[in-house]
Amino acid sequence: MAAERHSMSEKAKEPVVGPRSREMRFVLLPRFNMATLATMIEPLRIANYVSGEALYRWEFLTPDGGSVKASNMMELACYDLDHRIQPGATLDCVALLGSWGAERFFDNRLANWLRGHERHGVPLIGVEIGSYIFARAGLLTQRQATTHWSFFAGFAESFPNVDAREQMFTIDKQMMTCAGGLAGIDLVLHRIAATQDEELAAEIASQMLHHRRAEPHFAQRPLTGPTTPDVHPVIKRVSQILEDRIEDSISIPELCRQMKMPQRKLERLFSRHLGCTVIQFYRFVKLQYARTLLVSTSMDIREISVASGFNSMSYFSHCFAKTFGRKPSQYRLAWPEAETTPSWPGTMYALTHAAKAYRAEKSASRTE
């Protein structure tokens, strides 16, 4: 009897399909980010749960139909672009998810399909590197847009007619873009608040333990450098200056004058907190910028060398190969087809930890 009452109780909680149902369609490209997809679906699922209604439905599409493999090797079965919307639902929006490889992907049929939805006033969301597809289709001309920070420099360089902004997400009329990752939660919550009500969005955030909802303009990342909260404020400020002065460069004496700090004191701070010199750190910031341009633009290597603040292309190539294990000419793809899993060697974490390990090794050898 108790089991029967429990079953009836559970049945009563099932959302009832009604005319208010909105369908969100996710168009997935190979190697899309599964975590981002999950963060965008969960607010919809919880909206149904807390409201007791089928407010939202969602479906997965891909240009040619069939299954699509994510970057974590999981696969999802998808409909093709001709699949009709479910009966009893209205189309809420279309989200295009693209990650590794999407910076070079283009499909005329997909572009025309997206343009058709744009002409009919359907809200469109370009997620992570999916923003590249929108830009190539002409959907972002003179509009605000963003992409994941690791590809942002290349995106801004490739599409000068786009108002590129490195932030969590953008909303420019019916065109939206999202940096990916956890920004997907915030963009979907923002839409739920706008199309349903703010109280529902707040309840969903509470259910997800997502207590700090990001606004569109929030920064995607901390300043260049270590991401630990206790990093020295001087290093934070220096990191920002160095990132702002990649192409035209800044000398270390000039940097010290701007910081109003003796060079020896600045060097001690970097050595103590990062395990490297200011010059090593600055070189690494430039190389990270160059790597982004290599994988996400069609600029030639000489142009990238200059844009990254290197006066000598041979020196640039030497530094790049030493840091990332490949020559610049071998690094034009972020995730080559021949590799089964993605890799991104030479992160800021790798730099600082390698430098600290080297220091510790030298110190140990001196005491022996």
Residue frames relative to the residue before (quaternion, step in Angstrom):
aa qw qx qy qz dx dy dz
M 1.0000 0.0000 0.0000 0.0000 0.00 0.00 0.00
A 0.6516 0.5117 -0.3051 0.4696 3.55 0.98 -0.91
A 0.6399 0.5239 -0.3172 0.4642 3.55 1.04 -0.84
E 0.6383 0.5293 -0.3257 0.4542 3.58 1.07 -0.80
R 0.6472 0.5090 -0.3201 0.4685 3.59 0.99 -0.87
H 0.6294 0.5351 -0.3259 0.4597 3.58 1.03 -0.84
S 0.6564 0.5156 -0.3077 0.4568 3.58 0.97 -0.90
M 0.6597 0.5002 -0.3070 0.4695 3.59 0.97 -0.86
S 0.6285 0.5392 -0.3312 0.4522 3.57 1.06 -0.79
E 0.6617 0.4995 -0.3040 0.4693 3.55 0.94 -0.93
K 0.6456 0.5277 -0.3275 0.4443 3.58 0.98 -0.84
A 0.6434 0.5357 -0.3264 0.4388 3.56 1.03 -0.77
K 0.6674 0.5140 -0.3029 0.4456 3.59 1.16 -0.54
E 0.5045 0.6619 -0.4338 0.3452 3.58 1.20 -0.27
P 0.4997 -0.6628 0.4607 0.3143 3.62 -0.85 0.90
V 0.3189 -0.7404 0.5637 0.1801 3.53 -1.01 0.85
V 0.4346 -0.7040 0.4967 0.2624 3.55 -0.76 1.05
G 0.0740 0.8080 -0.5787 0.0827 3.56 -0.85 0.96
P 0.7144 -0.4771 0.3065 0.4099 3.59 -1.28 0.13
R 0.5998 0.5819 -0.3620 0.4130 3.61 1.24 -0.26
S 0.4457 0.7260 -0.4479 0.2714 3.61 1.22 -0.22
R 0.1405 -0.7709 0.6189 0.0548 3.52 -0.97 0.99
E 0.2299 -0.7832 0.5632 0.1289 3.57 -0.93 0.84
M 0.1589 -0.7568 0.6288 0.0816 3.52 -0.94 0.99
R 0.1755 -0.8001 0.5696 0.0676 3.55 -0.74 1.08
F 0.1760 -0.7831 0.5930 0.0641 3.54 -0.79 1.11
V 0.1554 -0.7668 0.6185 0.0724 3.57 -0.65 1.15
L 0.1461 -0.8339 0.5319 0.0187 3.55 -0.51 1.24
L 0.1936 -0.7536 0.6190 0.1073 3.55 -1.00 0.91
P 0.6444 -0.5297 0.3623 0.4158 3.62 -1.08 0.56
R 0.8232 0.1870 -0.2006 0.4972 3.53 -1.08 0.92
F 0.2721 0.7564 -0.5412 0.2471 3.58 1.12 0.60
N 0.5218 -0.6421 0.4686 0.3095 3.56 -1.27 0.42
M 0.3673 -0.7640 0.4926 0.1970 3.56 -0.46 1.24
A 0.6298 0.5452 -0.3445 0.4330 3.59 0.98 -0.78
T 0.6423 0.5149 -0.3279 0.4635 3.59 0.98 -0.80
L 0.6284 0.5299 -0.3343 0.4611 3.58 0.97 -0.84
A 0.6613 0.5155 -0.3093 0.4486 3.58 0.89 -0.92
T 0.6672 0.5068 -0.3154 0.4457 3.60 0.94 -0.84
M 0.6758 0.4786 -0.2992 0.4741 3.59 1.14 -0.52
I 0.6531 0.5044 -0.3155 0.4685 3.58 1.15 -0.53
E 0.6287 0.5996 -0.3468 0.3534 3.58 0.88 -0.93
P 0.6523 0.4924 -0.3541 0.4547 3.68 0.84 -0.72
L 0.6297 0.5271 -0.3372 0.4603 3.60 1.09 -0.66
R 0.6534 0.5117 -0.3092 0.4644 3.56 0.95 -0.89
I 0.6893 0.4741 -0.2847 0.4680 3.57 0.91 -0.92
A 0.5705 0.5764 -0.3788 0.4460 3.60 1.13 -0.58
N 0.6541 0.4912 -0.3047 0.4879 3.58 1.01 -0.81
Y 0.6538 0.5447 -0.3025 0.4294 3.55 0.97 -0.93
V 0.7576 0.3995 -0.2318 0.4612 3.60 0.71 -1.03
S 0.6840 0.4776 -0.2905 0.4687 3.60 1.14 -0.53
G 0.3571 -0.7388 0.4936 0.2882 3.58 1.16 -0.56
E 0.6659 0.4357 -0.3003 0.5259 3.56 1.28 0.33
A 0.4753 -0.6290 0.5193 0.3299 3.55 -1.25 0.39
L 0.0537 -0.8335 0.5499 0.0008 3.56 0.45 1.22
Y 0.8166 0.1473 -0.0390 0.5567 3.58 1.00 -0.82
R 0.0721 -0.7153 0.6910 0.0752 3.48 -1.35 0.58
W 0.0923 -0.7912 0.5999 0.0756 3.57 -1.20 0.31
E 0.0784 -0.7788 0.6220 0.0220 3.52 -1.19 0.67
F 0.3477 -0.7324 0.5550 0.1861 3.53 -1.26 0.55
L 0.0515 -0.7900 0.6108 -0.0122 3.54 -0.93 1.01
T 0.0264 -0.7570 0.6503 0.0588 3.53 -1.30 0.29
P 0.6896 -0.5291 0.2723 0.4129 3.65 -0.98 0.69
D 0.8148 0.2372 -0.1234 0.5144 3.63 0.85 -0.84
G 0.5248 -0.6242 0.4236 0.3943 3.61 1.22 0.06
G 0.6159 0.5498 -0.4090 0.3887 3.56 -1.28 0.08
S 0.6670 -0.5002 0.3640 0.4153 3.56 -1.28 -0.14
V 0.1857 -0.7597 0.6161 0.0936 3.55 -1.21 0.66
K 0.2924 -0.7665 0.5509 0.1535 3.56 -0.88 0.96
A 0.3608 -0.7339 0.5425 0.1920 3.56 -0.90 1.00
S 0.6838 -0.4837 0.3417 0.4262 3.58 -1.26 0.14
N 0.6768 0.4545 -0.3001 0.4953 3.61 1.20 -0.38
M 0.5736 -0.6428 0.3275 0.3879 3.58 1.36 0.36
M 0.5000 0.6154 -0.4558 0.4045 3.62 1.20 0.08
E 0.2543 -0.7800 0.5577 0.1259 3.58 -1.10 0.70
L 0.1341 -0.7623 0.6276 0.0840 3.53 -1.21 0.66
A 0.3947 -0.6838 0.5596 0.2521 3.56 -1.04 0.80
C 0.0792 -0.8220 0.5638 -0.0106 3.58 -0.84 0.99
Y 0.4409 -0.6219 0.5699 0.3066 3.53 -1.32 0.41
D 0.4773 -0.6214 0.5031 0.3646 3.57 -1.25 0.14
L 0.7326 -0.4685 0.2751 0.4100 3.57 -1.28 0.20
D 0.6408 0.5410 -0.3261 0.4363 3.61 1.19 -0.42
H 0.4445 0.7088 -0.4550 0.3050 3.58 1.24 -0.14
R 0.3905 -0.7391 0.5066 0.2111 3.56 -0.87 1.00
I 0.5850 -0.5832 0.4388 0.3536 3.52 -1.20 0.59
Q 0.5915 -0.5914 0.4119 0.3615 3.57 -1.12 0.67
P 0.5559 -0.6016 0.4515 0.3539 3.60 -1.08 0.69
G 0.7991 0.3153 -0.2222 0.4612 3.57 -1.06 0.70
A 0.6949 0.4196 -0.2764 0.5145 3.58 1.26 0.06
T 0.2785 -0.7112 0.6114 0.2066 3.54 -1.28 0.40
L 0.5207 -0.6471 0.4562 0.3194 3.57 -1.09 0.70
D 0.2689 -0.7861 0.5410 0.1307 3.56 -0.57 1.20
C 0.7437 -0.2839 0.2095 0.5678 3.58 0.82 -0.98
V 0.3296 -0.7009 0.5948 0.2151 3.53 -1.39 0.22
A 0.0948 -0.7880 0.6073 0.0342 3.58 -0.85 1.00
L 0.1881 -0.7767 0.5949 0.0860 3.57 -0.81 1.04
L 0.1162 -0.8109 0.5727 0.0301 3.58 -0.58 1.16
G 0.1312 0.7727 -0.6092 0.1206 3.54 -0.69 1.15
S 0.0726 -0.7897 0.6082 0.0331 3.57 -0.95 0.84
W 0.8437 0.0507 -0.0183 0.5340 3.60 -0.74 -1.04
G 0.8116 0.2517 -0.2074 0.4847 3.57 -0.82 1.01
A 0.5665 0.6212 -0.3885 0.3772 3.58 1.17 -0.42
E 0.5532 0.6167 -0.3980 0.3939 3.60 1.19 -0.40
R 0.7580 0.3101 -0.1938 0.5400 3.61 1.21 -0.37
F 0.5146 0.6637 -0.4004 0.3666 3.58 1.30 0.03
F 0.1674 0.7600 -0.6251 0.0607 3.56 -1.12 0.66
D 0.0303 -0.7802 0.6236 -0.0391 3.54 -1.00 0.93
N 0.4280 -0.7387 0.4581 0.2474 3.59 -0.51 1.19
R 0.6477 0.5205 -0.3309 0.4473 3.57 0.95 -0.84
L 0.6541 0.5002 -0.3098 0.4755 3.57 0.95 -0.84
A 0.6437 0.5264 -0.3247 0.4506 3.59 0.93 -0.87
N 0.6698 0.4861 -0.2983 0.4754 3.60 0.93 -0.90
W 0.6244 0.5395 -0.3297 0.4586 3.59 1.05 -0.78
L 0.6641 0.4927 -0.2958 0.4783 3.58 0.97 -0.85
R 0.6453 0.5191 -0.3218 0.4590 3.57 0.96 -0.87
G 0.6290 0.5417 -0.3301 0.4494 3.58 1.03 -0.78
H 0.6544 0.4911 -0.3103 0.4841 3.58 0.98 -0.80
E 0.6300 0.5341 -0.3335 0.4546 3.59 1.02 -0.78
R 0.6525 0.5151 -0.3153 0.4577 3.60 0.97 -0.84
H 0.7158 0.4289 -0.2481 0.4921 3.59 1.08 -0.67
G 0.5795 -0.6529 0.3453 0.3444 3.57 1.25 0.32
V 0.3983 0.7107 -0.4896 0.3106 3.60 1.20 0.37
P 0.4468 -0.6757 0.5058 0.2967 3.64 -0.82 0.87
L 0.1168 -0.7974 0.5915 0.0258 3.58 -0.93 0.95
I 0.1307 -0.7844 0.6040 0.0529 3.57 -1.05 0.84
G 0.1659 -0.7554 0.6271 0.0925 3.57 -0.80 1.04
V 0.1394 -0.8360 0.5298 0.0302 3.57 -0.44 1.22
E 0.8407 0.0042 -0.0733 0.5365 3.52 -0.91 1.09
I 0.8235 -0.1512 0.1132 0.5350 3.64 -0.72 -1.00
G 0.4179 0.6872 -0.4661 0.3685 3.57 1.29 0.12
S 0.5255 0.6320 -0.4058 0.3997 3.58 1.23 -0.39
Y 0.5701 0.5869 -0.3787 0.4326 3.60 1.15 -0.58
I 0.6444 0.5234 -0.3220 0.4551 3.59 0.97 -0.87
F 0.6402 0.5217 -0.3176 0.4660 3.57 0.96 -0.85
A 0.6714 0.5050 -0.3018 0.4507 3.57 0.89 -0.96
R 0.6725 0.4900 -0.3049 0.4632 3.61 0.92 -0.86
A 0.6647 0.4872 -0.2974 0.4820 3.58 1.16 -0.56
G 0.5178 -0.6700 0.3968 0.3543 3.60 1.29 0.02
L 0.4651 0.7160 -0.4189 0.3090 3.59 1.23 0.28
L 0.7340 0.4173 -0.2249 0.4863 3.59 1.23 -0.33
T 0.3409 0.7651 -0.4899 0.2416 3.60 1.23 0.15
Q 0.8447 -0.0009 -0.0739 0.5301 3.54 -0.77 1.16
R 0.5878 0.5425 -0.3870 0.4587 3.56 1.13 0.63
Q 0.5603 -0.5829 0.4645 0.3613 3.55 -1.24 0.47
A 0.1261 0.7853 -0.5989 0.0930 3.57 -1.04 0.74
T 0.1137 -0.7741 0.6176 0.0807 3.52 -1.27 0.43
T 0.0922 -0.7414 0.6555 0.1101 3.53 -1.39 0.01
H 0.7116 -0.4189 0.3079 0.4725 3.58 -1.24 0.06
W 0.5965 -0.6290 0.3597 0.3453 3.59 -0.91 0.93
S 0.6321 0.5582 -0.3530 0.4053 3.61 1.03 -0.66
F 0.7404 0.3337 -0.2090 0.5448 3.60 1.26 -0.34
F 0.4093 0.7675 -0.4424 0.2185 3.57 1.26 -0.10
A 0.6473 0.5284 -0.3346 0.4357 3.60 0.89 -0.89
G 0.6709 0.4889 -0.2953 0.4729 3.57 0.97 -0.83
F 0.6248 0.5426 -0.3321 0.4528 3.57 1.05 -0.76
A 0.6789 0.4865 -0.2849 0.4704 3.57 0.88 -0.97
E 0.6576 0.5052 -0.3044 0.4688 3.59 1.04 -0.78
S 0.6981 0.4974 -0.2704 0.4384 3.59 0.96 -0.88
F 0.8040 0.2052 -0.0821 0.5520 3.58 1.05 -0.72
P 0.0951 -0.8456 0.5240 0.0375 3.60 0.36 1.23
N 0.6493 0.5175 -0.3302 0.4490 3.61 1.19 -0.37
V 0.5965 0.5233 -0.3656 0.4865 3.58 1.32 0.17
D 0.3955 -0.6933 0.5476 0.2512 3.58 -1.02 0.79
A 0.0770 -0.8543 0.5141 0.0042 3.56 0.38 1.32
R 0.0029 0.7990 -0.5990 0.0530 3.55 -0.86 1.02
E 0.3113 -0.7516 0.5516 0.1843 3.56 -0.76 1.04
Q 0.3728 0.6961 -0.5228 0.3211 3.55 0.04 1.34
M 0.7432 -0.4442 0.2565 0.4296 3.59 -1.26 0.18
F 0.7631 -0.2115 0.1391 0.5946 3.57 0.88 -0.91
T 0.2581 -0.7518 0.5866 0.1550 3.55 -1.28 0.37
I 0.0963 -0.7551 0.6453 0.0649 3.53 -1.23 0.61
D 0.0776 0.7769 -0.6160 0.1047 3.56 -0.55 1.20
K 0.7698 -0.2275 0.0702 0.5923 3.52 0.12 1.40
Q 0.8210 -0.2097 0.1367 0.5132 3.63 -0.72 -0.96
M 0.6275 0.5321 -0.3357 0.4587 3.59 1.27 -0.16
M 0.0073 -0.7977 0.6012 -0.0465 3.54 -0.77 1.10
T 0.0653 -0.7649 0.6374 0.0664 3.56 -1.21 0.54
C 0.1596 -0.7932 0.5870 0.0279 3.53 -1.15 0.72
A 0.4993 -0.6891 0.4431 0.2821 3.57 -0.94 0.88
G 0.5177 -0.6228 0.4317 0.3973 3.59 1.20 -0.35
G 0.6874 0.4651 -0.3426 0.4402 3.56 -1.27 -0.23
L 0.8140 -0.2317 0.1830 0.5001 3.57 -1.01 -0.79
A 0.4741 0.6577 -0.4524 0.3716 3.60 1.24 -0.09
G 0.5472 0.6236 -0.3929 0.3968 3.59 1.18 -0.45
I 0.6051 0.5489 -0.3537 0.4555 3.58 1.05 -0.73
D 0.7102 0.4890 -0.2712 0.4277 3.55 0.77 -1.07
L 0.6511 0.5030 -0.3309 0.4621 3.59 0.96 -0.77
V 0.6691 0.4842 -0.3114 0.4700 3.61 0.90 -0.84
L 0.6337 0.5121 -0.3350 0.4733 3.61 1.00 -0.75
H 0.6192 0.5435 -0.3357 0.4565 3.57 1.05 -0.77
R 0.6751 0.4812 -0.2921 0.4768 3.59 0.97 -0.84
I 0.6292 0.5221 -0.3448 0.4611 3.60 0.99 -0.74
A 0.6398 0.5191 -0.3225 0.4659 3.58 0.99 -0.82
A 0.6964 0.4811 -0.2709 0.4584 3.58 1.01 -0.83
T 0.7744 0.3644 -0.1891 0.4815 3.61 0.94 -0.85
Q 0.7244 0.3080 -0.2235 0.5749 3.60 1.21 -0.39
D 0.5919 -0.5283 0.3557 0.4940 3.59 0.15 -1.26
E 0.6573 -0.5525 0.3598 0.3650 3.54 -1.25 0.55
E 0.6256 0.5533 -0.3482 0.4257 3.60 1.00 -0.75
L 0.6343 0.5149 -0.3318 0.4717 3.58 1.01 -0.75
A 0.6498 0.5111 -0.3180 0.4642 3.60 0.93 -0.88
A 0.6550 0.5127 -0.3113 0.4595 3.60 0.97 -0.83
E 0.6493 0.5087 -0.3161 0.4688 3.60 0.99 -0.79
I 0.6324 0.5214 -0.3314 0.4672 3.60 1.00 -0.80
A 0.6469 0.5178 -0.3170 0.4613 3.59 0.92 -0.91
S 0.6493 0.5137 -0.3141 0.4646 3.57 1.01 -0.82
Q 0.6404 0.5239 -0.3188 0.4623 3.59 0.98 -0.83
M 0.7140 0.4363 -0.2440 0.4902 3.59 1.09 -0.74
L 0.3879 -0.7193 0.4687 0.3354 3.59 1.35 -0.08
H 0.4261 0.6793 -0.4623 0.3785 3.55 1.15 0.72
H 0.0237 -0.8867 0.4607 -0.0304 3.53 0.39 1.32
R 0.7340 0.3281 -0.2326 0.5473 3.59 1.21 -0.17
R 0.1128 -0.8206 0.5596 0.0289 3.55 0.13 1.28
A 0.3618 -0.7513 0.5171 0.1932 3.54 -0.83 1.02
E 0.3588 -0.6752 0.5995 0.2363 3.53 -1.19 0.67
P 0.6990 -0.4873 0.2988 0.4296 3.62 -1.14 0.44
H 0.7342 0.4651 -0.2478 0.4279 3.59 0.88 -0.95
F 0.4435 0.7033 -0.4674 0.3003 3.63 1.19 -0.16
A 0.5365 -0.6403 0.4515 0.3134 3.57 -1.09 0.79
Q 0.5042 -0.6600 0.4738 0.2926 3.55 -1.12 0.71
R 0.8225 0.0863 0.0342 0.5611 3.57 1.01 -0.79
P 0.5557 -0.5491 0.4738 0.4063 3.56 -1.25 0.20
L 0.7089 -0.4257 0.3216 0.4614 3.56 -1.26 0.04
T 0.6712 -0.4707 0.3716 0.4356 3.56 -1.25 0.40
G 0.6494 0.5022 -0.3782 0.4277 3.56 -0.96 0.82
P 0.7807 -0.3185 0.2204 0.4903 3.59 -1.25 -0.23
T 0.3477 -0.7655 0.5102 0.1812 3.57 -1.02 0.77
T 0.4340 0.6864 -0.4794 0.3328 3.59 1.23 0.14
P 0.5503 -0.6672 0.3886 0.3180 3.61 -0.94 0.84
D 0.7018 0.4836 -0.2768 0.4439 3.62 1.14 -0.51
V 0.3217 0.7549 -0.5162 0.2451 3.61 1.20 0.34
H 0.5785 -0.6229 0.4066 0.3347 3.55 -1.00 0.87
P 0.5327 -0.6600 0.4233 0.3185 3.64 -0.87 0.90
V 0.6047 0.5493 -0.3626 0.4484 3.60 1.09 -0.62
I 0.6513 0.5028 -0.3163 0.4723 3.60 0.97 -0.81
K 0.6101 0.5425 -0.3495 0.4596 3.59 1.04 -0.72
R 0.6855 0.4826 -0.2847 0.4649 3.57 0.86 -0.98
V 0.6507 0.5080 -0.3160 0.4677 3.60 0.92 -0.86
S 0.6240 0.5516 -0.3363 0.4396 3.58 0.97 -0.84
Q 0.6676 0.4987 -0.3026 0.4625 3.57 0.93 -0.88
I 0.6445 0.5161 -0.3262 0.4604 3.59 0.95 -0.84
L 0.6756 0.4981 -0.3007 0.4527 3.58 0.87 -0.93
E 0.6484 0.5082 -0.3222 0.4664 3.59 0.99 -0.76
D 0.6676 0.4984 -0.2972 0.4664 3.58 1.04 -0.76
R 0.7545 0.3483 -0.1858 0.5243 3.58 1.18 -0.53
I 0.1885 0.8051 -0.5410 0.1534 3.60 0.85 0.91
E 0.7534 0.4273 -0.2477 0.4342 3.58 0.60 -1.10
D 0.7778 0.3296 -0.1945 0.4987 3.61 0.81 -0.92
S 0.3564 -0.7816 0.4446 0.2538 3.59 1.35 -0.12
I 0.1177 -0.7441 0.6525 0.0816 3.48 -1.36 0.37
S 0.4193 -0.7032 0.5105 0.2629 3.58 -0.92 0.88
I 0.6086 -0.5683 0.4009 0.3819 3.57 -1.16 0.50
P 0.6322 0.5071 -0.3596 0.4625 3.67 0.93 -0.68
E 0.6455 0.5070 -0.3231 0.4710 3.60 0.99 -0.81
L 0.6238 0.5358 -0.3306 0.4632 3.57 1.03 -0.80
C 0.6680 0.5017 -0.3006 0.4601 3.59 0.92 -0.87
R 0.6239 0.5204 -0.3425 0.4719 3.57 1.05 -0.71
Q 0.6569 0.5097 -0.3098 0.4613 3.57 0.97 -0.85
M 0.7077 0.4342 -0.2482 0.4990 3.58 1.07 -0.76
K 0.3040 -0.7679 0.4987 0.2634 3.58 1.32 -0.30
M 0.5462 0.5865 -0.3809 0.4610 3.51 0.96 1.01
P 0.4959 -0.6454 0.4777 0.3307 3.63 -0.93 0.77
Q 0.5852 -0.6130 0.3989 0.3503 3.57 -1.04 0.79
R 0.6381 0.5408 -0.3426 0.4279 3.60 0.95 -0.80
K 0.6505 0.5084 -0.3195 0.4651 3.60 1.01 -0.77
L 0.6424 0.5194 -0.3172 0.4657 3.57 1.01 -0.84
E 0.6546 0.5129 -0.3123 0.4591 3.57 0.96 -0.87
R 0.6370 0.5261 -0.3324 0.4550 3.59 1.00 -0.77
L 0.6326 0.5341 -0.3303 0.4532 3.58 1.00 -0.80
F 0.6824 0.4773 -0.2926 0.4699 3.60 0.87 -0.93
S 0.6454 0.5212 -0.3220 0.4562 3.57 1.00 -0.81
R 0.6902 0.4862 -0.2828 0.4551 3.58 0.93 -0.90
H 0.7812 0.3737 -0.1859 0.4642 3.60 0.83 -0.98
L 0.7998 0.2668 -0.1324 0.5211 3.60 1.03 -0.70
G 0.4111 -0.7320 0.4625 0.2851 3.58 1.15 -0.38
C 0.7120 0.3614 -0.2587 0.5436 3.60 1.19 0.38
T 0.5657 -0.5807 0.4533 0.3705 3.57 -1.30 0.17
V 0.6538 -0.4880 0.3911 0.4260 3.55 -1.30 0.23
I 0.6435 0.5293 -0.3225 0.4491 3.59 0.98 -0.85
Q 0.6489 0.5069 -0.3206 0.4682 3.60 0.94 -0.82
F 0.6517 0.5172 -0.3107 0.4596 3.54 0.98 -0.85
Y 0.6606 0.5122 -0.3008 0.4592 3.58 0.93 -0.93
R 0.6338 0.5246 -0.3278 0.4644 3.57 0.98 -0.83
F 0.6617 0.5099 -0.3095 0.4542 3.55 0.98 -0.83
V 0.6107 0.5406 -0.3450 0.4645 3.61 1.02 -0.75
K 0.6629 0.5025 -0.2990 0.4676 3.58 0.96 -0.87
L 0.6669 0.5027 -0.3037 0.4585 3.58 0.96 -0.85
Q 0.6138 0.5307 -0.3496 0.4685 3.59 1.05 -0.66
Y 0.6408 0.5160 -0.3132 0.4744 3.55 1.01 -0.84
A 0.6504 0.5167 -0.3097 0.4627 3.59 0.97 -0.88
R 0.6396 0.5330 -0.3287 0.4458 3.57 0.95 -0.83
T 0.6333 0.5275 -0.3288 0.4611 3.59 0.98 -0.81
L 0.6672 0.4931 -0.3040 0.4683 3.59 0.92 -0.88
L 0.6265 0.5556 -0.3397 0.4283 3.60 1.01 -0.75
V 0.7688 0.3844 -0.2092 0.4664 3.58 0.79 -0.97
S 0.7985 0.3368 -0.1569 0.4737 3.60 1.10 -0.46
T 0.7222 0.3193 -0.2613 0.5551 3.61 1.23 0.29
S 0.4573 -0.6539 0.5196 0.3054 3.55 -1.35 0.09
M 0.3139 0.7566 -0.5120 0.2586 3.61 1.23 0.32
D 0.4328 -0.6791 0.5086 0.3048 3.59 -1.04 0.67
I 0.7013 -0.5176 0.2985 0.3889 3.54 -1.25 0.47
R 0.6160 0.5372 -0.3565 0.4526 3.60 1.04 -0.68
E 0.6462 0.5138 -0.3158 0.4676 3.60 0.96 -0.87
I 0.6622 0.5041 -0.3041 0.4635 3.57 0.96 -0.86
S 0.6084 0.5565 -0.3434 0.4497 3.57 1.05 -0.77
V 0.6798 0.4758 -0.2796 0.4831 3.58 0.91 -0.94
A 0.6726 0.5091 -0.2992 0.4460 3.59 0.89 -0.96
S 0.7014 0.4492 -0.2591 0.4890 3.58 1.18 -0.54
G 0.5980 -0.6334 0.3382 0.3562 3.58 1.25 0.26
F 0.5207 0.6082 -0.4381 0.4087 3.61 1.19 0.47
N 0.3576 -0.7523 0.5164 0.1989 3.59 -0.77 1.02
S 0.7625 0.2888 -0.1514 0.5588 3.57 1.16 -0.58
M 0.4001 -0.7248 0.5024 0.2495 3.58 -0.72 1.01
S 0.6268 0.5354 -0.3455 0.4485 3.60 1.03 -0.70
Y 0.6506 0.4959 -0.3178 0.4794 3.60 1.02 -0.78
F 0.6110 0.5473 -0.3332 0.4648 3.56 1.07 -0.79
S 0.6743 0.4959 -0.2936 0.4618 3.60 0.85 -0.97
H 0.6422 0.5274 -0.3188 0.4558 3.57 1.00 -0.85
C 0.6842 0.4811 -0.2854 0.4679 3.58 0.84 -0.99
F 0.6474 0.5342 -0.3198 0.4396 3.56 0.96 -0.88
A 0.6817 0.4871 -0.2855 0.4654 3.58 0.86 -1.01
K 0.6513 0.5209 -0.3175 0.4513 3.59 0.99 -0.79
T 0.7121 0.4610 -0.2550 0.4642 3.59 1.02 -0.82
F 0.8237 0.2697 -0.1016 0.4884 3.56 0.83 -1.00
G 0.5123 -0.6939 0.3987 0.3118 3.58 1.24 0.03
R 0.7364 0.2846 -0.2090 0.5772 3.59 1.27 0.18
K 0.5116 -0.5977 0.5065 0.3529 3.53 -1.21 0.47
P 0.6499 -0.5214 0.3640 0.4163 3.61 -1.14 0.47
S 0.6516 0.5338 -0.3195 0.4340 3.60 0.98 -0.80
Q 0.6869 0.4610 -0.2739 0.4906 3.60 1.22 -0.47
Y 0.6829 0.5163 -0.2556 0.4492 3.55 1.29 -0.09
R 0.3548 0.7795 -0.4659 0.2224 3.59 1.10 0.47
L 0.7193 0.3528 -0.2455 0.5457 3.60 1.22 -0.26
A 0.4477 -0.7002 0.4869 0.2686 3.56 -0.84 0.98
W 0.7875 0.0255 0.0096 0.6158 3.56 1.06 -0.76
P 0.2359 -0.8087 0.5215 0.1357 3.61 0.04 1.24
E 0.6209 -0.5723 0.3941 0.3629 3.56 -1.15 0.68
A 0.6465 0.5545 -0.3206 0.4145 3.59 1.06 -0.72
E 0.6741 0.4796 -0.2966 0.4772 3.60 1.20 -0.43
T 0.4227 -0.7419 0.4648 0.2341 3.57 -0.80 1.02
T 0.7936 0.1535 -0.0867 0.5824 3.58 1.10 -0.61
P 0.5304 -0.6461 0.4379 0.3308 3.60 -1.09 0.61
S 0.0164 -0.7706 0.6359 0.0404 3.55 -1.23 0.45
W 0.1125 -0.7814 0.6127 0.0360 3.55 -1.13 0.66
P 0.0796 -0.8496 0.5199 0.0389 3.60 0.47 1.19
G 0.7833 0.3645 -0.2363 0.4446 3.54 -1.24 0.40
T 0.2462 0.7683 -0.5515 0.2120 3.58 0.89 0.86
M 0.6736 -0.4604 0.3688 0.4452 3.56 -1.29 0.15
Y 0.5953 0.5599 -0.3496 0.4581 3.57 1.09 -0.71
A 0.6701 0.5039 -0.3020 0.4537 3.58 0.88 -0.95
L 0.6426 0.5352 -0.3244 0.4420 3.59 0.96 -0.87
T 0.7372 0.4365 -0.2547 0.4484 3.57 0.64 -1.12
H 0.6855 0.4758 -0.3057 0.4585 3.60 0.94 -0.75
A 0.6200 0.5197 -0.3495 0.4727 3.59 1.07 -0.62
A 0.6520 0.5138 -0.3142 0.4606 3.57 0.99 -0.84
K 0.6625 0.4960 -0.3062 0.4704 3.58 0.97 -0.83
A 0.6362 0.5216 -0.3281 0.4642 3.60 1.03 -0.78
Y 0.6395 0.5249 -0.3204 0.4613 3.58 1.03 -0.81
R 0.6447 0.5191 -0.3102 0.4676 3.58 0.99 -0.84
A 0.6657 0.5069 -0.3031 0.4562 3.57 0.94 -0.93
E 0.6415 0.5288 -0.3162 0.4570 3.56 1.06 -0.81
K 0.6562 0.4992 -0.3084 0.4744 3.59 0.97 -0.84
S 0.6534 0.5146 -0.3196 0.4540 3.57 0.98 -0.86
A 0.6547 0.5164 -0.3145 0.4537 3.57 1.00 -0.82
S 0.6566 0.5161 -0.3141 0.4516 3.59 1.01 -0.82
R 0.6385 0.5310 -0.3322 0.4472 3.62 1.08 -0.63
T 0.7040 0.4707 -0.2740 0.4559 3.57 1.08 -0.71
E 0.5681 0.6079 -0.3893 0.3953 3.61 1.21 -0.27
